[in-house]
Amino acid sequence: MSFRNIFDNGGDQAGSADQAGRKLGEDTPGAGSVSEEVRRLESERDPWLVRQTAHGAFDVMGFLGPLFQSTRAAAAAQLQVTADPASASGMASSTTKAFGPPAVSISDEDMPKLEDLSKLIAHKRSHTLVATGLGTSEGVAADPADGTLYVADRGGLRLSAVKADTGAQRVAASALGDIGDVKTDGQGTAYTTDWAGGRLLAVNLSDGTSRKIADVPGAYGVALDGAANRAYVTNWTDGQLIAVDLPGGRKTTIASGLGQGVAGVALDGRGRAYVGQKDNGAKLYEITLAGGAPRVAATLPAGARTIRVALDGAGRAYTIDHANGLLHEITLADGAHRVVASGLGTCEGLALEGGWIYVSNREGQLWQIDRRAAQAPGGIGKVAP
């Protein structure tokens, strides 16, 4: 049925009802004014009853009549607009002429920005595969100064720079030895460990040159304390945490007896370090930098690993389990832990920056995970490209 037929039928039906009302009024005694017939009935019977019937009916007829007329007029008007859309445009045009066109003002603050679009795209998923082809990664560091991630490729002996928003990558430095971990100071220098060579290296990120800071046997994990100008390096072979002065290279043993296989280290900024294990258990140690015996802050299930550690500054630690491809969240107050992401491959690099968690693996992948999604009940589950 066309729109014209609809409005034709509506108009005809309203008109028929209107005509029927008129006919009823003409043929009904007492319609319009109180007729002699009604007055005679009122004198013979209860006048209130008569008025409730006759006059009540007349009142209803008086109400319906104009209503039918309005319905018919509305149907006719709608038919005109359907048949001639220009009539509606004409009405709008006349209104514009009378009052003028609406003023439109868009400030610079209201204009869409490229960074807003990038954030919107990034938040469409709780996890994103940022880049591939990064070699056998064992460490990753985020540089907030320019949104760059630095990925340590142990197999390629190199450090790759990856843009977090686009995934564009380049080789930042090469010939770095058996590189195991990386941290940046935010001022153009990265510090990397060379496990086989037993060294802590400083890498100039602008030109890719590197130099030795200190000899550290079994150097594997590294963390930076900018306030004290120190690097903290884990000795995987001897189970130690060693402080190295920057740039001089003087060494101080902070803790021993952690067992072979200690790996990642993170600082809480309040005088404590947290050290994980790559082998020989799944413990997370808390170490007071001013001295004191280490204590076990958390123990993951048998078969798990705590190869890298990152702190969120709100009482939570994150660690990756390279043996099972898992990301764990640990509550430092009581050691409670849970899996918040799976499917991460042989993950060995971990970094937190802003609202994101970055994980790199030995399959050459770099993942970006939304921290809010990870903190939600159940976490994000399994990641997938």
N, C-alpha and C positions, 0 to 999 in steps of 0.2 A: 504494500500500500504506500502511495506517495504522500509527502507532507501535505500536498494540496487536498488530496482526498480526506486526510485526517481533519483538516480545518473545515473543509466543506461539510463533512458529516457532523462535526461539533456544532457548527453554525446552524445546520438544518435541524439538529435535535433540539438545540436551545430554542430555535424559532418555533418548532412544533409544540414544545412545552408552553411557550408564551401564548401561542394561539389557543391551546387547549385551556389555559387559565382564563383567557378573555371569554371564550365560549361558555365556560362554566359560570363566569360572573354574569353573563347575559341571561342564562337560562335558570339561574338560581334565585328563588324569591329572597329578597332582603339583601342581595348583593349591592354594594355601593352605598346605599343608605338604608335605614331601617324602614322596610316596606310595611304596608297595611296588613299583609299576611302575618308578618312577625309580630306586629302589635296585637293582632287578634289572638295569636297563640299565647303571647305573654299574659293577656288578660284571663285566659282560661286555665293556664297551668302556672306552676311556680316560675316566676319571671327569672329568678337567678339561674335555674337549670337551663332555661331557654337561652339565656345569654351565654352561658358556658358552652353551649353547643353551636348555636347559629353564629353568634358574634365571634366566638373563638375561631371558628372555621373561616369566617370572613377575614379576620386578622391575618391568619396564615396565608390565605390567598393574596392579601395585599402585600405581604412580605415577599412571596415567591415571584410575583409578577415582575417587579423591577430586577430581581436577581436573574431571571431568565433573559431579560432584555440586556443586562450587563454581560452575561455569558455570550450572548449572540454577538454583541459589539466586540468583545475581546477576540472571539474566533475570527471575526472579519478582519480585525487589525493584524492578527498573527498571519492570516492568509496573505495580506498585503505585503508584509515583510518577507514572507517566503517567496512570493512571486516576484518581488522587486526589492532585492537586498539593498539597492542604492537608497531606498527610503530611510533605512536605519542609519546609513552613512550620512545622509543629509541632516538627520536630527543631530547626530554627533557633531557635524560640521557647524551647524547653527549654534550649538552650545559653545564650541570653541571660539566662534566669532564673538559671542556675547561676553565670555569671560577670559578669552585669550588662551593660548596654549599653556600646558603645565610647565613650570620651570624645572629644569633638570640640572642638578649640580653634583658632580662626582669629584671628591677631593683626592689628593694624592694618596692619602691613607687608605681610601676605599679601593684603589686600583689593585688588581691581582698582581702578585709578585711571584717570580720564578721560584724563590725558596719555599713559598707557601705550597706551590704545586708539588715540589719535590717532597716536602713533608707529607702531603696528602697521599702521594703515590707510595711512599715508604710505609705509611701506616695502614695500607690496605691489607697487609698480611702481618702476622705475628713473627714471621721469620722470612729472610731473604737470602738467597745465594748471591753474594756480592761478586765473587770472582772464582775462576778455576785456573788450572795450569800453573799453580804456584809451587810445584815441586813437593818435596817431602817436608812439610812444615812442622816445626817443633816449637814455635813461639810466635806471638803476635803482640804488637803494641800499638796503641792509638795515640796520635798526636793531635790534640784538640786545636792547636794553632791554625791548622789548614785543612782539617778533615781528612788527613791521610793515615792509613794503616800501614805498619811496617811488618812484613811477614818474613820470618827466618826460615830459609830453605836449607835444611841440613845436607841433603843430598847434593844440592847445587853449590854449596859453600857461599851462598849469596844472601843479600837482603833485598826484598822486593817492596816497592812502594805502591799502594793501591788506594785510589780515591774511593772513599766510602759511599759517595752518592752516585757515582757512575760505574765503578768497577774497573776504570782504566788503570793499567799497571805498567810499571817500568822497573828496571833493575837499578836500585839505589846504590848498592855497593857489592863487590865480589871479592873472591879470594879471602874469605873470612874464616876459613878453617871449618872445624866440626861444630858449626853454630847450633846452639841448643836453645837459647832464649834471647829476648831483646826487650829493652825499655828505652823510652825517649825522655829527654829532660825538658822538652818544650822550647828549647833554645837552639835547635839545630844540630844536636848531638844525640846519637843513639849508642847504647852500651850493650854489647853482645858477649856471650860466653862461648868459648872454644873448648869443648870437653876433651877431645883427644890431645889438643895442644896445651891444656891446662892454663888458659889465659882469660883475662878480662880485657876486652877491646873497646876503644872509643871510636865511633864512626862519624865522620863529618858528612852530614846528609846533603850538603850543597854540592860537594864534589866527589863523594864516594871514597875518600881516602880514610884509612884506619891506622890506629896506633895502639900499642900495648900499654895498658894501665898497670897491670900487675900479673905476676904468675900466681895462679890459684889452681892447684891440682884438683882434678875432678870437677872443674867449674861447670855448673849446669843451669841452675836458675839464678835470676838476678832481679833485684828491686832497688829503687832509688829513693833516697831521703834527701830532698832538695834543701831542706832547712839545715841539715848537718853536713851537706856536701859529701855524702857517703853513698856507696853502693853496697848492697848486701848480697852475697853470693853463696849459694849452696854448694857444698862439696859432696857430690853424689857418691864418690868412692869411700870416703871416710865418715860420712854422716855428720857433717859440721855446717854451721852457719858462720860465715866470715864477713867482717866489715872491711871495706876498702876505702880509704880516704881518696877524695877526688880534688885535684887531679894528681896528687903526689903518689898514690899507690901504696901507702902504708897500710898494713893488714893487722886486724885484731880478730881473734877467735871469740865469737859471742856465745856459741853453744856447741857442745859435742855430744856424742853418744846417741845420736838420732837414728843410727842404723844405716846400713848401706842402702842407697836408692832414694835419698831425699831429693826432691825435685824443685817444684815451684815455690816462690816466696812472695808474700805481700805484706806491706806495712800499714798499720791502722792510723798512723799520724799521732798516736798517743803513747808511744814508747813500746809498742808490741809488734812482733812479727809473727806471721802465720806461715808455717812450712808444711807442704804436702809430701807424699811419697809416690814415687813412680813404681818401685818394686818393694817386695818384702812387707806387704801390708797395705792398709787403706786408711792410715791415720792422718789427722790434721793436728799439728803441734802448735801450741801457743808459746812464744818465747818472749820474755821480758828483755829488752835490749840493754838495760842497765845491769843485767846480771840476774842469775837465778836459774833454777832448774826448769827445763821445759816441762810442760804438762800436755796431756792429750786432750784437745778441745772437742774432738769428734772422731768416731770410728765408723767407717762405711761398711756395708755388708762384705762378707768374704768374697774374694775374687774381684773386688772393685779396686780402683786406683784413685789417687788424689794428685795427679801429675802437675796440675797448675792450680793456683789460688788467686782469686780476686775478691776484694771487699767492696761493699756498696756504701759504707759509711753509716749504715742504719742498723748495724748489728747482724748483718747477714754476710756469709761468705759463699762464693760460688767456686766449684771445682769441677774439673772434667775427668771422666773415666775413659782413658783411651782404649782400655781392653774391651769395653762394652759399648762405646759410642754414646755415653750419657753425660748430661749436665746435671749436677747436683746443687741444691741449695741447702746451706747449713745455717742453723740459728746458733750463733756463737754463745748465747747465754746458757743454753742447756745441751748443745750438741745435737739437737734434733735435725734430721736431714730427710730430704725427699728428692726424687728424680723430677725435674721440670722439663727436660727435653731429651729425646732419644733420636737415633738415626744419624748421629754426627760423624760416623766413620771412626777412623783411628785418630781421634782428636787429641792434639797435644799443645795447642796454642789457645790462650784465653786472655781477654782484656775487657774491661768495662769503660765506657765513655758516654757520658750523658745518660740518655734513656736506653742505651743499647748494650748488648753483650755480644762480643765478637769471638768466634771460635774458628780456628784453622785446624786442618788435619793433614795426615800424610798422603792423602789422595789428592792434595793440591787444591782443596776447596777452602773458601773463606765464607763463613755464615754470619749474618747479622740477625740477632734475636731481640725482640721487644722485651725489655725488662718488666714492664707492667703485665704483659701476658704470662711471663715466666712466674711472676709472683701470685697470679690468680690461682684459685684452687684447681689442682690437676695440671698446672703449668700449660705448656703448649703441645704436649704429646710428641709425636714423631714429626721431625722436620722432613720436608720433601721439596725437591726443586719445583 
